[in-house]
Amino acid sequence: MKSSRNGIGVYFRRQKSKVGHLQAIVATANKIARIFYAMITKKKPFDERKVGLDDKELLLRKITLAQRILDRLNLRLSVAEE
């Protein structure tokens, strides 16, 4: 899970950074169990798009959030070019 590039792998890495390795394993296993249960009861195939964000989308969200915070503080972010 820690190196997989799918939605569940991204979810695991995010949880690991928030709560630690062992709790991330439990949270990810719980998520997989809930996905499996929903697939069985609703008789629908697995939809990767509903699992979580990929790394690029998550990075864009973080950048947008940082820009909003800087705007509230009346600060600007500039990128230094080499």
KEDRENRO-692580 format. One record per atom (N, C-alpha, C, O): residue in one letter; residue number from 1; x negated, y negated, z negated; atom name. Coordinates in steps of 0.05 Angstrom, whole numbers, plus 5000, padded with zeros to 4 digits. Layout:
// KEDRENRO-692580
   type   seq   east   north     up   atom
      A   NUM      X       Y      Z     CA
...
END
This chain:
// KEDRENRO-692580
   type   seq   east   north     up   atom
      M     1   4984    5024   5000      N
      M     1   5000    5000   5000     CA
      M     1   4983    4975   5000      C
      M     1   4990    4955   5013      O
      K     2   4961    4975   4985      N
      K     2   4946    4950   4982     CA
      K     2   4934    4940   5008      C
      K     2   4928    4917   5010      O
      S     3   4930    4958   5028      N
      S     3   4918    4949   5053     CA
      S     3   4937    4950   5076      C
      S     3   4929    4943   5099      O
      S     4   4961    4960   5072      N
      S     4   4980    4961   5094     CA
      S     4   4990    4934   5102      C
      S     4   4993    4916   5085      O
      R     5   4995    4930   5128      N
      R     5   5002    4904   5138     CA
      R     5   5032    4901   5143      C
      R     5   5041    4884   5159      O
      N     6   5048    4917   5130      N
      N     6   5077    4915   5133     CA
      N     6   5089    4899   5110      C
      N     6   5075    4890   5093      O
      G     7   5115    4895   5111      N
      G     7   5129    4879   5091     CA
      G     7   5126    4890   5062      C
      G     7   5123    4874   5044      O
      I     8   5126    4916   5060      N
      I     8   5123    4928   5033     CA
      I     8   5095    4923   5022      C
      I     8   5091    4919   4998      O
      G     9   5075    4925   5040      N
      G     9   5048    4919   5031     CA
      G     9   5044    4891   5022      C
      G     9   5030    4885   5003      O
      V    10   5056    4872   5037      N
      V    10   5055    4844   5030     CA
      V    10   5069    4840   5003      C
      V    10   5058    4825   4985      O
      Y    11   5092    4853   4999      N
      Y    11   5106    4851   4973     CA
      Y    11   5089    4861   4951      C
      Y    11   5087    4849   4929      O
      F    12   5075    4884   4955      N
      F    12   5058    4895   4934     CA
      F    12   5036    4876   4927      C
      F    12   5030    4872   4903      O
      R    13   5022    4864   4947      N
      R    13   5000    4846   4941     CA
      R    13   5010    4821   4926      C
      R    13   4996    4811   4908      O
      R    14   5033    4811   4933      N
      R    14   5044    4788   4919     CA
      R    14   5050    4795   4890      C
      R    14   5044    4779   4872      O
      Q    15   5062    4818   4886      N
      Q    15   5069    4826   4858     CA
      Q    15   5043    4831   4842      C
      Q    15   5042    4824   4819      O
      K    16   5023    4842   4855      N
      K    16   4998    4848   4842     CA
      K    16   4985    4822   4832      C
      K    16   4973    4821   4810      O
      S    17   4986    4801   4848      N
      S    17   4975    4776   4840     CA
      S    17   4991    4762   4818      C
      S    17   4980    4747   4802      O
      K    18   5016    4768   4816      N
      K    18   5033    4756   4796     CA
      K    18   5032    4771   4769      C
      K    18   5029    4759   4748      O
      V    19   5036    4798   4770      N
      V    19   5040    4813   4745     CA
      V    19   5019    4834   4740      C
      V    19   5020    4847   4718      O
      G    20   5001    4839   4758      N
      G    20   4980    4860   4753     CA
      G    20   4986    4885   4769      C
      G    20   5007    4889   4780      O
      H    21   4965    4902   4770      N
      H    21   4966    4926   4787     CA
      H    21   4988    4946   4780      C
      H    21   5003    4954   4797      O
      L    22   4989    4953   4754      N
      L    22   5008    4974   4746     CA
      L    22   5037    4965   4749      C
      L    22   5054    4981   4759      O
      Q    23   5043    4941   4741      N
      Q    23   5070    4931   4744     CA
      Q    23   5077    4927   4773      C
      Q    23   5101    4930   4781      O
      A    24   5058    4921   4790      N
      A    24   5063    4918   4819     CA
      A    24   5070    4945   4831      C
      A    24   5087    4947   4848      O
      I    25   5057    4966   4821      N
      I    25   5063    4993   4831     CA
      I    25   5092    5000   4824      C
      I    25   5107    5011   4841      O
      V    26   5100    4995   4799      N
      V    26   5127    5001   4790     CA
      V    26   5148    4984   4806      C
      V    26   5168    4995   4815      O
      A    27   5142    4958   4810      N
      A    27   5161    4941   4824     CA
      A    27   5163    4950   4853      C
      A    27   5185    4950   4864      O
      T    28   5141    4958   4866      N
      T    28   5142    4966   4894     CA
      T    28   5157    4993   4896      C
      T    28   5172    4997   4915      O
      A    29   5152    5011   4877      N
      A    29   5166    5037   4878     CA
      A    29   5196    5032   4874      C
      A    29   5212    5046   4887      O
      N    30   5203    5014   4857      N
      N    30   5232    5007   4853     CA
      N    30   5244    4996   4878      C
      N    30   5266    5003   4886      O
      K    31   5229    4979   4892      N
      K    31   5239    4967   4917     CA
      K    31   5242    4988   4938      C
      K    31   5262    4989   4953      O
      I    32   5223    5007   4940      N
      I    32   5226    5029   4960     CA
      I    32   5250    5046   4953      C
      I    32   5264    5055   4971      O
      A    33   5254    5052   4928      N
      A    33   5277    5068   4919     CA
      A    33   5303    5054   4926      C
      A    33   5322    5067   4936      O
      R    34   5305    5028   4922      N
      R    34   5329    5013   4929     CA
      R    34   5334    5012   4959      C
      R    34   5356    5014   4968      O
      I    35   5312    5010   4975      N
      I    35   5315    5011   5004     CA
      I    35   5325    5038   5013      C
      I    35   5343    5040   5029      O
      F    36   5313    5059   5002      N
      F    36   5321    5086   5009     CA
      F    36   5350    5091   5002      C
      F    36   5365    5103   5018      O
      Y    37   5358    5083   4978      N
      Y    37   5386    5087   4969     CA
      Y    37   5405    5072   4988      C
      Y    37   5426    5083   4995      O
      A    38   5398    5047   4995      N
      A    38   5416    5032   5014     CA
      A    38   5417    5045   5041      C
      A    38   5438    5045   5054      O
      M    39   5395    5056   5050      N
      M    39   5395    5070   5076     CA
      M    39   5413    5095   5076      C
      M    39   5428    5100   5095      O
      I    40   5412    5110   5054      N
      I    40   5428    5134   5051     CA
      I    40   5458    5127   5049      C
      I    40   5475    5139   5062      O
      T    41   5464    5108   5031      N
      T    41   5493    5103   5026     CA
      T    41   5506    5088   5049      C
      T    41   5529    5093   5054      O
      K    42   5491    5070   5062      N
      K    42   5503    5054   5084     CA
      K    42   5499    5067   5111      C
      K    42   5511    5059   5131      O
      K    43   5482    5088   5111      N
      K    43   5476    5103   5136     CA
      K    43   5466    5084   5158      C
      K    43   5475    5085   5181      O
      K    44   5448    5067   5150      N
      K    44   5436    5048   5169     CA
      K    44   5405    5052   5169      C
      K    44   5394    5060   5149      O
      P    45   5392    5048   5192      N
      P    45   5363    5051   5193     CA
      P    45   5349    5029   5177      C
      P    45   5360    5008   5172      O
      F    46   5324    5034   5171      N
      F    46   5307    5014   5157     CA
      F    46   5302    4990   5175      C
      F    46   5295    4993   5198      O
      D    47   5306    4966   5164      N
      D    47   5301    4941   5178     CA
      D    47   5277    4927   5165      C
      D    47   5280    4916   5143      O
      E    48   5255    4927   5178      N
      E    48   5230    4915   5167     CA
      E    48   5233    4885   5161      C
      E    48   5221    4875   5143      O
      R    49   5249    4872   5177      N
      R    49   5252    4843   5174     CA
      R    49   5264    4835   5147      C
      R    49   5260    4812   5138      O
      K    50   5279    4853   5135      N
      K    50   5293    4846   5110     CA
      K    50   5275    4851   5085      C
      K    50   5283    4844   5063      O
      V    51   5252    4863   5089      N
      V    51   5236    4871   5066     CA
      V    51   5221    4847   5054      C
      V    51   5222    4843   5030      O
      G    52   5209    4830   5070      N
      G    52   5195    4808   5059     CA
      G    52   5181    4792   5081      C
      G    52   5185    4797   5105      O
      L    53   5165    4773   5073      N
      L    53   5151    4756   5092     CA
      L    53   5124    4768   5098      C
      L    53   5112    4782   5082      O
      D    54   5114    4762   5122      N
      D    54   5087    4770   5129     CA
      D    54   5068    4749   5119      C
      D    54   5077    4728   5109      O
      D    55   5042    4754   5121      N
      D    55   5022    4736   5110     CA
      D    55   5023    4708   5122      C
      D    55   5020    4688   5108      O
      K    56   5028    4706   5148      N
      K    56   5029    4680   5162     CA
      K    56   5053    4664   5152      C
      K    56   5050    4640   5147      O
      E    57   5076    4676   5151      N
      E    57   5100    4662   5141     CA
      E    57   5096    4652   5113      C
      E    57   5104    4630   5106      O
      L    58   5084    4669   5096      N
      L    58   5080    4662   5068     CA
      L    58   5060    4638   5066      C
      L    58   5065    4620   5050      O
      L    59   5039    4638   5083      N
      L    59   5020    4616   5083     CA
      L    59   5034    4590   5092      C
      L    59   5029    4569   5080      O
      L    60   5051    4592   5113      N
      L    60   5065    4568   5122     CA
      L    60   5083    4557   5100      C
      L    60   5085    4533   5097      O
      R    61   5096    4574   5085      N
      R    61   5113    4565   5063     CA
      R    61   5097    4551   5041      C
      R    61   5105    4531   5031      O
      K    62   5074    4563   5035      N
      K    62   5057    4551   5015     CA
      K    62   5047    4523   5024      C
      K    62   5045    4505   5007      O
      I    63   5039    4521   5049      N
      I    63   5030    4495   5060     CA
      I    63   5052    4475   5058      C
      I    63   5048    4452   5050      O
      T    64   5077    4483   5067      N
      T    64   5099    4464   5066     CA
      T    64   5105    4455   5038      C
      T    64   5111    4432   5033      O
      L    65   5105    4474   5019      N
      L    65   5109    4467   4991     CA
      L    65   5088    4448   4980      C
      L    65   5095    4428   4967      O
      A    66   5063    4453   4987      N
      A    66   5041    4435   4978     CA
      A    66   5045    4407   4990      C
      A    66   5040    4387   4977      O
      Q    67   5053    4405   5016      N
      Q    67   5058    4379   5028     CA
      Q    67   5081    4364   5015      C
      Q    67   5079    4340   5011      O
      R    68   5102    4378   5007      N
      R    68   5124    4365   4993     CA
      R    68   5115    4354   4966      C
      R    68   5123    4332   4959      O
      I    69   5099    4370   4952      N
      I    69   5089    4361   4926     CA
      I    69   5072    4336   4929      C
      I    69   5074    4317   4914      O
      L    70   5054    4336   4949      N
      L    70   5037    4313   4954     CA
      L    70   5054    4289   4962      C
      L    70   5047    4266   4954      O
      D    71   5075    4293   4978      N
      D    71   5092    4270   4985     CA
      D    71   5105    4258   4961      C
      D    71   5108    4234   4959      O
      R    72   5114    4275   4942      N
      R    72   5127    4265   4918     CA
      R    72   5107    4248   4901      C
      R    72   5115    4229   4888      O
      L    73   5082    4256   4902      N
      L    73   5061    4242   4887     CA
      L    73   5049    4219   4903      C
      L    73   5030    4206   4894      O
      N    74   5059    4214   4927      N
      N    74   5049    4193   4945     CA
      N    74   5019    4197   4951      C
      N    74   5004    4178   4952      O
      L    75   5011    4222   4956      N
      L    75   4984    4228   4964     CA
      L    75   4984    4240   4992      C
      L    75   5004    4249   5002      O
      R    76   4961    4239   5004      N
      R    76   4958    4250   5031     CA
      R    76   4936    4271   5031      C
      R    76   4916    4269   5017      O
      L    77   4940    4291   5048      N
      L    77   4920    4312   5051     CA
      L    77   4907    4308   5078      C
      L    77   4920    4308   5099      O
      S    78   4880    4306   5078      N
      S    78   4866    4304   5104     CA
      S    78   4846    4326   5106      C
      S    78   4834    4335   5086      O
      V    79   4843    4336   5130      N
      V    79   4824    4358   5135     CA
      V    79   4799    4346   5146      C
      V    79   4799    4331   5166      O
      A    80   4777    4353   5134      N
      A    80   4751    4343   5142     CA
      A    80   4741    4360   5166      C
      A    80   4741    4385   5164      O
      E    81   4733    4347   5187      N
      E    81   4723    4362   5210     CA
      E    81   4692    4361   5210      C
      E    81   4680    4342   5201      O
      E    82   4681    4383   5220      N
      E    82   4651    4385   5219     CA
      E    82   4640    4375   5245      C
      E    82   4615    4375   5248      O
END
